[in-house]
Amino acid sequence: MEFKPGSRWRSAVGSAEFVVVRPPRTAGVLRSGGQNLLVIDAPVADGATLDPALADALAIGKRYTDSESGIELLVSKAGVGTLTFDDRTLVLKEAKQLPSSD
Amino acid sequence: MQTSLLLEMTADAAPDRAAVSDGDRRLDLGRLAASARGAAATLQAAEGERVVFLGLNGEAVSIAIFASALVGKPFVPLNYRLADDALRRLVERSAPAVAVVDDNMLPRVSAIAGITYITRSVFEAAYRDPTNQRQELPVVDADIAVLLFTSGTTGDPKAAVLRHHHLTSYVVSTVDFLGAEEDEASLVSVPPYHIAGISAVLTGIYSGRQIVYLPSFTPEAWVDAAVANKVTHAMVVPTMLGRILDVLDARGIGLPHLKALSYGGGRMPLPVIERAMARLPHVDFVNAYGLTETSSTVAVLGPDDHRQAMASSDPAVRRRMGSVGRPLPTLELEIRDPEGRVVPTGESGEIHVRGEQVAGEYLERKVIAEDGWFATNDAGWLDKEGFLFVEGRLDDVIVRGGENISPGEIEDVLRAHPAIADLAVFGVPDDQWGERIACVVVARGTPPATADLADWVKARLRSTKTPDVWEFRAELPYNDMGKLLRRVLRDDILARDRETASA
C-alpha cells in the first residue's frame, strides 16, 4: 500500500472514507476497524467484519495522525472503525484554527 | 485530493447550511453541490481542455470553480478590466478552452480559435437544470486546479499554476471543517481572477461560512451588502478600507455584525489601520500576507497581535502594527541574502518559503527550487519574536550608498504629514550613490515646501533616508488591485532626466 498525499481510501467494514493529508515516512499497514483500507473505487470486500474492540466513531472533517510514522488522514465520509497504522492507534489531531484570512 | 471534495464533504455533512448568495439568490450547500454537478455536465460536454471564466463575482464563480475540478479542466479566471487586445491575447493563450463569459462581455472576446463559448445566462440555466445535475460524471484525477495570470506590471502576464494538492493542503491544514457558526457570512469583494477570490471560495465552503458576493466593488455597495446580509467576516485590499471608513463616517453608522476583517494584497498605511481599529473596536483585524504562487496566505498578524501592538508603549511591539505577523505553523520561512545565506534576525533580505501549499510554478517555467524553497522576490526581515516585516518587491528596495532602504518605511512617515494625501517613494539611478531616493507627492490642497517635507523625514528617520528628488502630481498610478505602480513613476522620471540631459 502506498499512501500518496491526496490519495483516497475507504473502509472495508463500513461507510468511512479517507484522504491522505501527509504520507508515512515508513511503509506500514493502515487499517480501520481492524481491516486493511481499500482504494476508494474498490468493490466492497465480502466477509470483512468490524473488530468490536476497534469500533470508534470517525466524524467527517476530522484529522488523525500517527506521530511515529507521520501519517495523517482526513475523514472525508463518516463511519465507524478505529484507525491504526502498524497496529498503533491514530490519534485525533486537534486543529489549531488560524484567524480567517480569506 | 481534488478541490471539489471540499464541497462534497460539507454538502454531505450539512446540506441545509447557507453556502452562497449574490443579491436575492441564495444556495445552500446541498444545492451548491448539485449545481456544481450540473455545471460539470455542461463543461464536460463542451470542447476545450480548460475553463476560462470572464465575468463579475456571483454564485456562478463558486459553481464554476468546483465544476472545473469535477471535470478535471483547470479553471482560468480572466481580468475583465484589461484592455480588449490584452484580454483577447490571454483568451488565445488559454485555448483550447470552454469559456464562460458574462453576456455583455462576449463581444470583447468573440471569434477566437479554439474557444467554445457559453454565455453566463446559458451557463446558469444549465447548472440549474435537474437533468444536468443528475448526469453521471466520469471519475477524473487532474493535477492542475487553477491557472492565474499575474498582473504583468513588469512584462507579459505569466500563468501561475496552482495544483489541487496545493490548494487542498492550504485549506485542510488552516481551516476547521464546518468550524464556522451557522450565522456567519463572509463578504467577498475581491475579483475572481485574484488568488484571494479563489481561496475565499474554498475556505468559505470548507468552514461552512456563507459567501456573500459583491459583483463589483464600490465602498457604498460594500457597506450596503455588509449591513443587508449581517456580514460577519470580510477581506479587503488596503485601498478599499479607507474608502469604506469614509462611507461609515458619512453615514454615521457602524458595522455591529462584523466580527473579523482581514486585509492583504499590498501595504496597509498605518494611519488607515489605526483609524479602522478606533472606528470598529469590536472587530478582529487580521493582516494576511501571501502570494498567488503560495496558494494565498503564508503569514498572519492576528487580532491579539493588533491589539497588543496598538496598546503597547514598547516601540518594538508597537512597530508590529506594520508587520504581517508570524509565518503559518504549516510552512517554513527564511530571509536570505543575495548569495542564498540565511541572514541574522533583524536583517533585511529576500523572503523564501517552503511548504505543501507553495506552488512556485508558471506554465512557462518552474521557479521553485529542487528542495522546495520558493524565492518570493519580496524583501523583508524578522524581529526577535518571529514577526515578519515585508518591505515590498525586491526590485523596489532602494540601495543608496550601500544601505538598503525600504520605500514603505519612508512612505509611512510622510503619510502622517497633514499636507500629503498620497505618495510614492522609489529609487532612481545615481552615479555617486548607486541610487538616490525620489518621492512623488499628491498634496492635500496647496503643495507644501519640499524643504519642510525633508525636515519631517529627517526628524523621524535618518538623513540618509531623506528623499533627494521631489515631485508633485495630481494622482498616482495604481493597478486595479490597488497595487502602486512605482515602476511607471520611475520610468517617467528617468525619461524626463534623459530629455534634460540631451537638451
Interface residues (C-beta under 8 A of the other chain):
Chain A: P5 G6 S7 R8 V19 V21 D41 I60 G61 K62 R63 L74 S76 K77 A78 A95 K96 Q97 L98 P99 S100 S101 D102
Chain B: M1 L5 E8 M9 D12 A13 V139 H164 H165 T168 S169 V172 S173 T174 V175 D176 F177 L178 G179 S186 A196 S199 A200 L202 T203 G204 S207 R209 H233 M235 A260 S262 G264 D284 V286 A288 G290 S296 T297 V300 G302 P303 L328 P329 E356
